[in-house]
């Protein structure tokens, strides 16, 4: 099962990767979500975690000129440690304090 789409990922990060390539990364990140037994979290949370983990694979903290790691300053959100955001969101949910999503904003409030 996929929790987000390439369109969702493009809402938070700009990349020259093809839609099929982003979808392939989503499959990988969603397999991680499943392996970590997080599938009982709410659909909005799963979607956001999937988006963050996929963005992390596209834009790692260390940028390179190889394509996947190229920093693009046109991203809707500032460069971020996407994995750190995902882990924070997971931690909030597992601690019983799920985030509040406002107007379909991919960035939950604390």
C-alpha angles and dihedrals in degrees: 000000000000118000099195139018134232087257090058091050091049088057090069104029136032116220139160091225115122118252090248091055092051089048090053089053090048089055089055095048093045089052087056090051090052093045090053090054093240095133093107092067117104120280094247090052093047090049092051094045090050091049092050095047091047091048088051090057091049098043111027120186091257109061122211136179093244095099104250094067099041111131113230115195091200093075112126089234126045119261106286146173092256094186090055089053091049093049091049090052091048090049092051092052095046090049090056097252104108117190125252116241115210122205095335089302108164089219112075121213119236 
